[in-house]
Amino acid sequence: MRLGRRTPWLRLVVIALTLLAAAPLILTLVYTVVPPVSTLMVARWLTLRPVERVWVPLDQIAATLPRAVVVSEDARFCQHGGVDWAAVRLVLGEGGDNGPRRGASTITMQVAKNLFLWQGAPYLRKPLEIVLAQGIELVWSKRRIMEVYLNIAEWGPDGVFGAEAGARRAFRKSARALTAREASVMAAALPNPIIRDARRPNRQASSHAAVIVRRARAAAALTACLGR
């Protein structure tokens, strides 16, 4: 009798876990055609904080921005299948007593994190990021991955998300009109746009942006998979 009373609860737990595991796959399919929202955006809505985001397709974003982002964040974006295993091995090889000094997140892994996961506890999150990133690469084209990334990335304080809202806030212009320097300043603000404010970049961010500009000039091949 005691086991019988527990069985419905076990069944509910199994169903809940199954739905939880299936949710990213279902949402990935839905987000193939529907503009996605990130977990950070949802968290702000739930806590009654503002969210500013204007979804724009990739062809309405200046080619300077995805090129600068690839140079800054993920130079092998067009080559890997969601995870840059060479970078992962390099980072693990550099790990000392205090762990690796830098990460190996690809743009696809950042999309997976922003859409489905949380921001903290990287040692618990990274394995899920890897699995979800590879699943995203099986469903979406590289162009769609970049389009989603540029539209859900946080690009300023007070709930500014996406390239269009970020460009308007930082430069008072549309993302389609960003110059190479402006795109590099925005790329340099990632992944912490609260500290590295693209509207008022500090000396470190400005120096990083200058490096991105130089590298991006000769990096057209790095974004060939975007068809631009």
Solvent accessible surface area in square Angstrom, and as a share of the most:
residue,aa,sasa,rsa
1,M,186,0.83
2,R,172,0.63
3,L,131,0.65
4,G,46,0.44
5,R,151,0.55
6,R,143,0.52
7,T,52,0.30
8,P,64,0.40
9,W,174,0.61
10,L,104,0.52
11,R,139,0.51
12,L,101,0.50
13,V,80,0.46
14,V,92,0.53
15,I,83,0.42
16,A,57,0.45
17,L,108,0.54
18,T,81,0.47
19,L,115,0.57
20,L,129,0.64
21,A,79,0.62
22,A,33,0.25
23,A,36,0.28
24,P,25,0.16
25,L,107,0.53
26,I,94,0.48
27,L,67,0.33
28,T,6,0.04
29,L,98,0.49
30,V,63,0.36
31,Y,24,0.09
32,T,57,0.33
33,V,120,0.69
34,V,66,0.38
35,P,64,0.40
36,P,0,0.00
37,V,43,0.25
38,S,2,0.01
39,T,45,0.26
40,L,56,0.28
41,M,2,0.01
42,V,58,0.33
43,A,41,0.32
44,R,31,0.11
45,W,121,0.43
46,L,139,0.69
47,T,83,0.48
48,L,167,0.83
49,R,111,0.40
50,P,91,0.57
51,V,33,0.19
52,E,87,0.39
53,R,49,0.18
54,V,55,0.32
55,W,60,0.21
56,V,13,0.08
57,P,50,0.31
58,L,1,0.00
59,D,93,0.48
60,Q,69,0.31
61,I,1,0.01
62,A,14,0.11
63,A,34,0.26
64,T,39,0.23
65,L,0,0.00
66,P,2,0.01
67,R,58,0.21
68,A,1,0.01
69,V,0,0.00
70,V,0,0.00
71,V,18,0.10
72,S,30,0.20
73,E,38,0.17
74,D,10,0.05
75,A,50,0.39
76,R,109,0.40
77,F,0,0.00
78,C,27,0.16
79,Q,108,0.48
80,H,12,0.06
81,G,48,0.47
82,G,0,0.00
83,V,4,0.02
84,D,13,0.07
85,W,111,0.39
86,A,53,0.41
87,A,26,0.20
88,V,26,0.15
89,R,158,0.58
90,L,99,0.49
91,V,9,0.05
92,L,121,0.60
93,G,67,0.65
94,E,59,0.27
95,G,33,0.31
96,G,54,0.52
97,D,156,0.81
98,N,152,0.78
99,G,20,0.19
100,P,49,0.31
101,R,201,0.73
102,R,117,0.43
103,G,55,0.53
104,A,19,0.15
105,S,33,0.21
106,T,2,0.01
107,I,0,0.00
108,T,0,0.00
109,M,5,0.02
110,Q,22,0.10
111,V,0,0.00
112,A,0,0.00
113,K,37,0.16
114,N,19,0.10
115,L,10,0.05
116,F,33,0.14
117,L,16,0.08
118,W,106,0.37
119,Q,77,0.34
120,G,40,0.39
121,A,52,0.41
122,P,64,0.40
123,Y,172,0.66
124,L,130,0.65
125,R,15,0.06
126,K,53,0.23
127,P,75,0.47
128,L,83,0.41
129,E,1,0.00
130,I,38,0.19
131,V,101,0.58
132,L,32,0.16
133,A,0,0.00
134,Q,71,0.31
135,G,31,0.30
136,I,3,0.01
137,E,32,0.14
138,L,160,0.80
139,V,56,0.32
140,W,11,0.04
141,S,67,0.43
142,K,31,0.13
143,R,84,0.31
144,R,37,0.14
145,I,0,0.00
146,M,0,0.00
147,E,22,0.10
148,V,0,0.00
149,Y,3,0.01
150,L,0,0.00
151,N,0,0.00
152,I,2,0.01
153,A,4,0.03
154,E,41,0.18
155,W,5,0.02
156,G,1,0.01
157,P,35,0.22
158,D,110,0.57
159,G,0,0.00
160,V,7,0.04
161,F,1,0.00
162,G,0,0.00
163,A,0,0.00
164,E,4,0.02
165,A,0,0.00
166,G,1,0.01
167,A,0,0.00
168,R,118,0.43
169,R,35,0.13
170,A,16,0.12
171,F,44,0.18
172,R,223,0.82
173,K,61,0.26
174,S,37,0.24
175,A,0,0.00
176,R,144,0.52
177,A,52,0.41
178,L,7,0.03
179,T,67,0.39
180,A,50,0.39
181,R,140,0.51
182,E,24,0.11
183,A,0,0.00
184,S,1,0.01
185,V,6,0.03
186,M,0,0.00
187,A,0,0.00
188,A,1,0.01
189,A,1,0.01
190,L,7,0.04
191,P,96,0.60
192,N,55,0.28
193,P,7,0.04
194,I,92,0.47
195,I,124,0.63
196,R,75,0.27
197,D,15,0.08
198,A,6,0.05
199,R,113,0.41
200,R,160,0.58
201,P,38,0.24
202,N,69,0.35
203,R,216,0.79
204,Q,137,0.61
205,A,7,0.05
206,S,48,0.31
207,S,64,0.41
208,H,64,0.29
209,A,4,0.03
210,A,46,0.35
211,V,41,0.23
212,I,2,0.01
213,V,20,0.11
214,R,142,0.52
215,R,152,0.55
216,A,12,0.10
217,R,184,0.67
218,A,98,0.76
219,A,6,0.05
220,A,55,0.43
221,A,81,0.63
222,L,51,0.25
223,T,5,0.03
224,A,68,0.53
225,C,48,0.29
226,L,3,0.01
227,G,69,0.67
228,R,91,0.33
